[in-house]
Amino acid sequence: MLFKIKHLPSPIAILIFLTLGCGKEKKSDDCIDEDAITPEAPCIKIYAPVCGCNDITYGNSCEATNAGVLRWTLGPCKN
């Protein structure tokens, strides 16, 4: 017995779903998470510089985190 599928989505509907339904995906090589930027968040005033993945030196890891930086290394950037 063969079944006939009557309601297949059109290719255009599939394309629209994939385009709009996926949302904003983060790549593994992203450096800044714009949703995590919180410049008004408090940080301790201890100078322990870190070099962000964007080659900007931040006063400490808290400041880098508040700037939305996802990865950093200890010490100032070597610009």
The 8 nearest C-alpha neighbors of each residue, nearest first, counted from 0:
[[1, 2, 3, 4, 5, 6, 7, 8],
 [2, 0, 3, 4, 5, 6, 7, 8],
 [3, 1, 4, 0, 5, 6, 7, 8],
 [2, 4, 5, 1, 6, 0, 7, 8],
 [5, 3, 6, 2, 7, 1, 8, 9],
 [6, 4, 3, 7, 2, 8, 9, 1],
 [5, 7, 4, 8, 9, 3, 2, 12],
 [6, 8, 5, 9, 4, 10, 12, 13],
 [9, 7, 12, 6, 10, 13, 11, 5],
 [8, 10, 12, 11, 7, 13, 14, 6],
 [11, 9, 13, 12, 14, 8, 15, 7],
 [10, 12, 14, 9, 13, 15, 8, 16],
 [11, 13, 15, 9, 14, 10, 16, 8],
 [14, 12, 16, 10, 11, 15, 17, 9],
 [13, 15, 11, 17, 16, 12, 18, 10],
 [16, 14, 18, 12, 13, 17, 19, 11],
 [17, 15, 20, 13, 19, 14, 18, 12],
 [18, 16, 14, 20, 15, 19, 21, 13],
 [17, 19, 15, 16, 20, 14, 21, 22],
 [20, 18, 16, 17, 21, 15, 22, 14],
 [21, 19, 16, 17, 22, 18, 15, 23],
 [20, 22, 19, 17, 18, 23, 24, 16],
 [21, 23, 20, 24, 19, 18, 17, 25],
 [24, 22, 25, 21, 20, 19, 26, 18],
 [23, 25, 22, 26, 21, 27, 29, 20],
 [26, 24, 27, 23, 29, 28, 32, 22],
 [25, 27, 28, 29, 24, 30, 23, 32],
 [26, 28, 29, 25, 30, 24, 69, 31],
 [29, 27, 26, 30, 25, 31, 69, 52],
 [30, 28, 26, 27, 31, 25, 32, 69],
 [29, 31, 69, 52, 68, 28, 53, 70],
 [32, 30, 68, 67, 69, 33, 29, 66],
 [33, 31, 67, 34, 35, 68, 69, 30],
 [32, 34, 35, 36, 31, 67, 66, 68],
 [33, 35, 32, 36, 67, 37, 31, 66],
 [36, 34, 67, 33, 32, 37, 65, 66],
 [35, 37, 67, 66, 65, 33, 34, 38],
 [36, 38, 65, 39, 40, 35, 66, 67],
 [39, 37, 65, 40, 36, 66, 62, 41],
 [38, 40, 37, 41, 65, 36, 42, 66],
 [41, 39, 37, 38, 65, 42, 62, 61],
 [42, 40, 39, 43, 38, 61, 65, 62],
 [43, 41, 61, 44, 62, 40, 65, 45],
 [42, 44, 45, 41, 61, 59, 46, 62],
 [45, 43, 42, 46, 58, 59, 47, 41],
 [44, 46, 43, 47, 59, 58, 42, 48],
 [47, 45, 58, 48, 59, 44, 43, 57],
 [46, 48, 59, 58, 45, 49, 74, 60],
 [49, 47, 58, 59, 74, 75, 57, 46],
 [48, 50, 73, 74, 75, 57, 72, 59],
 [51, 49, 56, 76, 75, 72, 71, 55],
 [50, 52, 71, 53, 54, 55, 70, 56],
 [51, 53, 71, 54, 70, 30, 50, 68],
 [52, 54, 51, 55, 30, 68, 50, 31],
 [55, 53, 51, 52, 50, 76, 56, 78],
 [56, 54, 51, 53, 50, 57, 76, 52],
 [55, 57, 50, 75, 76, 49, 51, 48],
 [58, 56, 49, 59, 48, 63, 62, 50],
 [57, 59, 48, 46, 47, 62, 49, 56],
 [60, 58, 47, 48, 57, 61, 62, 49],
 [59, 61, 63, 62, 64, 49, 57, 58],
 [62, 60, 64, 63, 59, 42, 65, 43],
 [61, 63, 65, 64, 60, 59, 57, 66],
 [64, 62, 60, 66, 68, 61, 65, 57],
 [63, 65, 61, 67, 66, 68, 62, 60],
 [66, 64, 37, 62, 36, 67, 63, 38],
 [65, 67, 36, 63, 64, 68, 62, 38],
 [68, 66, 36, 35, 32, 31, 64, 65],
 [69, 67, 31, 64, 63, 66, 70, 30],
 [68, 70, 30, 31, 67, 32, 64, 71],
 [71, 69, 52, 68, 51, 30, 72, 31],
 [72, 70, 51, 50, 52, 49, 73, 69],
 [71, 73, 50, 49, 74, 51, 70, 52],
 [74, 72, 49, 50, 48, 71, 75, 47],
 [75, 73, 49, 48, 50, 72, 76, 47],
 [74, 76, 50, 48, 56, 49, 77, 73],
 [77, 75, 50, 56, 78, 54, 55, 74],
 [76, 78, 75, 54, 50, 74, 56, 55],
 [77, 76, 54, 55, 75, 56, 50, 53]]
